[in-house]
């Protein structure tokens, strides 16, 4: 669900988050990149929801 806020992941249908816990160190970098890619979308969604609640 989190990665659905990443437009590239959404477009590519790749919405799974990597689980780096039992992998190699580069898997943590991949997860970090996935979080960064979705962060702007999450912030935008929250801002829109707050604006709608404020005006509604």
Backbone as XML, in Angstrom:
<?xml version="1.0"?>
<chain id="A" units="angstrom">
  <residue number="1" name="UNK">
    <atom name="N" x="0.816" y="-1.180" z="0.000"/>
    <atom name="CA" x="0.000" y="0.000" z="0.000"/>
    <atom name="C" x="0.874" y="1.263" z="0.000"/>
  </residue>
  <residue number="2" name="UNK">
    <atom name="N" x="1.948" y="1.264" z="0.756"/>
    <atom name="CA" x="2.819" y="2.436" z="0.849"/>
    <atom name="C" x="3.404" y="2.795" z="-0.504"/>
  </residue>
  <residue number="3" name="UNK">
    <atom name="N" x="3.820" y="1.782" z="-1.241"/>
    <atom name="CA" x="4.459" y="2.054" z="-2.532"/>
    <atom name="C" x="3.476" y="2.524" z="-3.589"/>
  </residue>
  <residue number="4" name="UNK">
    <atom name="N" x="2.184" y="2.435" z="-3.314"/>
    <atom name="CA" x="1.214" y="2.958" z="-4.275"/>
    <atom name="C" x="1.313" y="4.478" z="-4.375"/>
  </residue>
  <residue number="5" name="UNK">
    <atom name="N" x="2.006" y="5.119" z="-3.437"/>
    <atom name="CA" x="2.238" y="6.559" z="-3.494"/>
    <atom name="C" x="3.449" y="6.910" z="-4.357"/>
  </residue>
  <residue number="6" name="UNK">
    <atom name="N" x="4.159" y="5.911" z="-4.832"/>
    <atom name="CA" x="5.279" y="6.109" z="-5.754"/>
    <atom name="C" x="4.736" y="5.940" z="-7.170"/>
  </residue>
  <residue number="7" name="UNK">
    <atom name="N" x="4.682" y="7.010" z="-7.959"/>
    <atom name="CA" x="4.068" y="6.896" z="-9.286"/>
    <atom name="C" x="4.762" y="5.890" z="-10.201"/>
  </residue>
  <residue number="8" name="UNK">
    <atom name="N" x="6.058" y="5.720" z="-10.072"/>
    <atom name="CA" x="6.772" y="4.755" z="-10.921"/>
    <atom name="C" x="6.409" y="3.328" z="-10.512"/>
  </residue>
  <residue number="9" name="UNK">
    <atom name="N" x="6.384" y="3.067" z="-9.219"/>
    <atom name="CA" x="6.010" y="1.731" z="-8.735"/>
    <atom name="C" x="4.569" y="1.411" z="-9.119"/>
  </residue>
  <residue number="10" name="UNK">
    <atom name="N" x="3.703" y="2.412" z="-8.996"/>
    <atom name="CA" x="2.292" y="2.233" z="-9.368"/>
    <atom name="C" x="2.178" y="1.916" z="-10.857"/>
  </residue>
  <residue number="11" name="UNK">
    <atom name="N" x="2.880" y="2.680" z="-11.676"/>
    <atom name="CA" x="2.839" y="2.467" z="-13.131"/>
    <atom name="C" x="3.346" y="1.079" z="-13.506"/>
  </residue>
  <residue number="12" name="UNK">
    <atom name="N" x="4.435" y="0.652" z="-12.832"/>
    <atom name="CA" x="5.054" y="-0.631" z="-13.155"/>
    <atom name="C" x="4.371" y="-1.819" z="-12.482"/>
  </residue>
  <residue number="13" name="UNK">
    <atom name="N" x="3.428" y="-1.538" z="-11.581"/>
    <atom name="CA" x="2.745" y="-2.617" z="-10.870"/>
    <atom name="C" x="3.633" y="-3.319" z="-9.854"/>
  </residue>
  <residue number="14" name="UNK">
    <atom name="N" x="4.674" y="-2.647" z="-9.410"/>
    <atom name="CA" x="5.628" y="-3.211" z="-8.441"/>
    <atom name="C" x="5.410" y="-2.535" z="-7.090"/>
  </residue>
  <residue number="15" name="UNK">
    <atom name="N" x="4.416" y="-2.999" z="-6.347"/>
    <atom name="CA" x="4.024" y="-2.334" z="-5.113"/>
    <atom name="C" x="4.543" y="-3.018" z="-3.850"/>
  </residue>
  <residue number="16" name="UNK">
    <atom name="N" x="5.316" y="-4.051" z="-4.005"/>
    <atom name="CA" x="5.865" y="-4.746" z="-2.838"/>
    <atom name="C" x="7.045" y="-3.966" z="-2.262"/>
  </residue>
  <residue number="17" name="UNK">
    <atom name="N" x="7.118" y="-3.900" z="-0.934"/>
    <atom name="CA" x="8.272" y="-3.303" z="-0.253"/>
    <atom name="C" x="9.307" y="-4.392" z="-0.040"/>
  </residue>
  <residue number="18" name="UNK">
    <atom name="N" x="10.549" y="-4.060" z="-0.281"/>
    <atom name="CA" x="11.630" y="-5.001" z="-0.005"/>
    <atom name="C" x="11.761" y="-5.167" z="1.508"/>
  </residue>
  <residue number="19" name="UNK">
    <atom name="N" x="12.075" y="-6.359" z="1.953"/>
    <atom name="CA" x="12.315" y="-6.623" z="3.366"/>
    <atom name="C" x="13.802" y="-6.898" z="3.531"/>
  </residue>
  <residue number="20" name="UNK">
    <atom name="N" x="14.552" y="-5.909" z="3.970"/>
    <atom name="CA" x="16.006" y="-6.052" z="4.002"/>
    <atom name="C" x="16.551" y="-6.792" z="5.219"/>
  </residue>
  <residue number="21" name="UNK">
    <atom name="N" x="15.715" y="-7.133" z="6.161"/>
    <atom name="CA" x="16.200" y="-7.602" z="7.460"/>
    <atom name="C" x="17.147" y="-8.792" z="7.362"/>
  </residue>
  <residue number="22" name="UNK">
    <atom name="N" x="16.824" y="-9.762" z="6.549"/>
    <atom name="CA" x="17.658" y="-10.960" z="6.467"/>
    <atom name="C" x="18.536" y="-10.981" z="5.211"/>
  </residue>
  <residue number="23" name="UNK">
    <atom name="N" x="18.585" y="-9.866" z="4.507"/>
    <atom name="CA" x="19.359" y="-9.819" z="3.272"/>
    <atom name="C" x="20.701" y="-9.154" z="3.474"/>
  </residue>
  <residue number="24" name="UNK">
    <atom name="N" x="21.250" y="-8.713" z="2.371"/>
    <atom name="CA" x="22.530" y="-8.022" z="2.375"/>
    <atom name="C" x="22.321" y="-6.535" z="2.651"/>
  </residue>
  <residue number="25" name="UNK">
    <atom name="N" x="23.406" y="-5.850" z="2.942"/>
    <atom name="CA" x="23.329" y="-4.425" z="3.269"/>
    <atom name="C" x="22.718" y="-3.602" z="2.132"/>
  </residue>
  <residue number="26" name="UNK">
    <atom name="N" x="22.939" y="-3.991" z="0.880"/>
    <atom name="CA" x="22.375" y="-3.219" z="-0.227"/>
    <atom name="C" x="20.851" y="-3.289" z="-0.255"/>
  </residue>
  <residue number="27" name="UNK">
    <atom name="N" x="20.275" y="-4.291" z="0.390"/>
    <atom name="CA" x="18.815" y="-4.371" z="0.467"/>
    <atom name="C" x="18.261" y="-3.223" z="1.311"/>
  </residue>
  <residue number="28" name="UNK">
    <atom name="N" x="19.005" y="-2.761" z="2.314"/>
    <atom name="CA" x="18.576" y="-1.604" z="3.097"/>
    <atom name="C" x="18.572" y="-0.350" z="2.225"/>
  </residue>
  <residue number="29" name="UNK">
    <atom name="N" x="19.539" y="-0.238" z="1.339"/>
    <atom name="CA" x="19.569" y="0.891" z="0.412"/>
    <atom name="C" x="18.361" y="0.862" z="-0.514"/>
  </residue>
  <residue number="30" name="UNK">
    <atom name="N" x="17.974" y="-0.318" z="-0.968"/>
    <atom name="CA" x="16.806" y="-0.458" z="-1.836"/>
    <atom name="C" x="15.543" y="-0.033" z="-1.093"/>
  </residue>
  <residue number="31" name="UNK">
    <atom name="N" x="15.388" y="-0.482" z="0.143"/>
    <atom name="CA" x="14.212" y="-0.119" z="0.924"/>
    <atom name="C" x="14.179" y="1.381" z="1.179"/>
  </residue>
  <residue number="32" name="UNK">
    <atom name="N" x="15.318" y="1.958" z="1.476"/>
    <atom name="CA" x="15.409" y="3.398" z="1.688"/>
    <atom name="C" x="14.969" y="4.145" z="0.426"/>
  </residue>
  <residue number="33" name="UNK">
    <atom name="N" x="15.421" y="3.693" z="-0.717"/>
    <atom name="CA" x="15.044" y="4.317" z="-1.984"/>
    <atom name="C" x="13.540" y="4.196" z="-2.233"/>
  </residue>
  <residue number="34" name="UNK">
    <atom name="N" x="12.960" y="3.057" z="-1.878"/>
    <atom name="CA" x="11.520" y="2.868" z="-2.039"/>
    <atom name="C" x="10.740" y="3.827" z="-1.144"/>
  </residue>
  <residue number="35" name="UNK">
    <atom name="N" x="11.206" y="4.010" z="0.072"/>
    <atom name="CA" x="10.552" y="4.945" z="0.992"/>
    <atom name="C" x="10.656" y="6.368" z="0.461"/>
  </residue>
  <residue number="36" name="UNK">
    <atom name="N" x="11.838" y="6.762" z="0.021"/>
    <atom name="CA" x="12.011" y="8.113" z="-0.526"/>
    <atom name="C" x="11.120" y="8.352" z="-1.743"/>
  </residue>
  <residue number="37" name="UNK">
    <atom name="N" x="11.000" y="7.358" z="-2.598"/>
    <atom name="CA" x="10.205" y="7.506" z="-3.813"/>
    <atom name="C" x="8.723" y="7.705" z="-3.502"/>
  </residue>
  <residue number="38" name="UNK">
    <atom name="N" x="8.254" y="7.156" z="-2.404"/>
    <atom name="CA" x="6.836" y="7.267" z="-2.041"/>
    <atom name="C" x="6.548" y="8.436" z="-1.111"/>
  </residue>
  <residue number="39" name="UNK">
    <atom name="N" x="7.558" y="8.998" z="-0.480"/>
    <atom name="CA" x="7.354" y="10.010" z="0.567"/>
    <atom name="C" x="6.596" y="11.238" z="0.063"/>
  </residue>
  <residue number="40" name="UNK">
    <atom name="N" x="6.950" y="11.764" z="-1.088"/>
    <atom name="CA" x="6.250" y="12.943" z="-1.606"/>
    <atom name="C" x="4.772" y="12.649" z="-1.842"/>
  </residue>
  <residue number="41" name="UNK">
    <atom name="N" x="4.472" y="11.468" z="-2.328"/>
    <atom name="CA" x="3.077" y="11.083" z="-2.546"/>
    <atom name="C" x="2.303" y="10.977" z="-1.254"/>
  </residue>
  <residue number="42" name="UNK">
    <atom name="N" x="2.932" y="10.455" z="-0.217"/>
    <atom name="CA" x="2.285" y="10.356" z="1.096"/>
    <atom name="C" x="1.996" y="11.754" z="1.638"/>
  </residue>
  <residue number="43" name="UNK">
    <atom name="N" x="2.981" y="12.628" z="1.565"/>
    <atom name="CA" x="2.804" y="14.001" z="2.054"/>
    <atom name="C" x="1.687" y="14.696" z="1.267"/>
  </residue>
  <residue number="44" name="UNK">
    <atom name="N" x="1.675" y="14.545" z="-0.019"/>
    <atom name="CA" x="0.622" y="15.140" z="-0.837"/>
    <atom name="C" x="-0.757" y="14.626" z="-0.472"/>
  </residue>
  <residue number="45" name="UNK">
    <atom name="N" x="-0.854" y="13.342" z="-0.232"/>
    <atom name="CA" x="-2.132" y="12.731" z="0.150"/>
    <atom name="C" x="-2.622" y="13.281" z="1.482"/>
  </residue>
  <residue number="46" name="UNK">
    <atom name="N" x="-1.732" y="13.362" z="2.449"/>
    <atom name="CA" x="-2.102" y="13.874" z="3.766"/>
    <atom name="C" x="-2.508" y="15.340" z="3.672"/>
  </residue>
  <residue number="47" name="UNK">
    <atom name="N" x="-1.754" y="16.132" z="2.938"/>
    <atom name="CA" x="-2.111" y="17.545" z="2.776"/>
    <atom name="C" x="-3.490" y="17.697" z="2.135"/>
  </residue>
  <residue number="48" name="UNK">
    <atom name="N" x="-3.759" y="16.921" z="1.113"/>
    <atom name="CA" x="-5.076" y="16.988" z="0.453"/>
    <atom name="C" x="-6.191" y="16.566" z="1.407"/>
  </residue>
  <residue number="49" name="UNK">
    <atom name="N" x="-5.951" y="15.527" z="2.183"/>
    <atom name="CA" x="-6.969" y="15.065" z="3.139"/>
    <atom name="C" x="-7.216" y="16.125" z="4.216"/>
  </residue>
  <residue number="50" name="UNK">
    <atom name="N" x="-6.160" y="16.749" z="4.695"/>
    <atom name="CA" x="-6.325" y="17.799" z="5.702"/>
    <atom name="C" x="-7.047" y="19.020" z="5.132"/>
  </residue>
  <residue number="51" name="UNK">
    <atom name="N" x="-6.722" y="19.378" z="3.904"/>
    <atom name="CA" x="-7.399" y="20.505" z="3.263"/>
    <atom name="C" x="-8.876" y="20.212" z="3.060"/>
  </residue>
  <residue number="52" name="UNK">
    <atom name="N" x="-9.190" y="18.995" z="2.637"/>
    <atom name="CA" x="-10.591" y="18.616" z="2.426"/>
    <atom name="C" x="-11.352" y="18.610" z="3.756"/>
  </residue>
  <residue number="53" name="UNK">
    <atom name="N" x="-10.715" y="18.145" z="4.810"/>
    <atom name="CA" x="-11.366" y="18.121" z="6.121"/>
    <atom name="C" x="-11.573" y="19.538" z="6.646"/>
  </residue>
  <residue number="54" name="UNK">
    <atom name="N" x="-10.630" y="20.405" z="6.351"/>
    <atom name="CA" x="-10.730" y="21.787" z="6.810"/>
    <atom name="C" x="-11.830" y="22.547" z="6.073"/>
  </residue>
  <residue number="55" name="UNK">
    <atom name="N" x="-11.995" y="22.242" z="4.789"/>
    <atom name="CA" x="-12.981" y="22.949" z="3.967"/>
    <atom name="C" x="-14.318" y="22.228" z="3.921"/>
  </residue>
  <residue number="56" name="UNK">
    <atom name="N" x="-14.376" y="21.055" z="4.448"/>
    <atom name="CA" x="-15.605" y="20.260" z="4.309"/>
    <atom name="C" x="-16.389" y="20.275" z="5.517"/>
  </residue>
</chain>
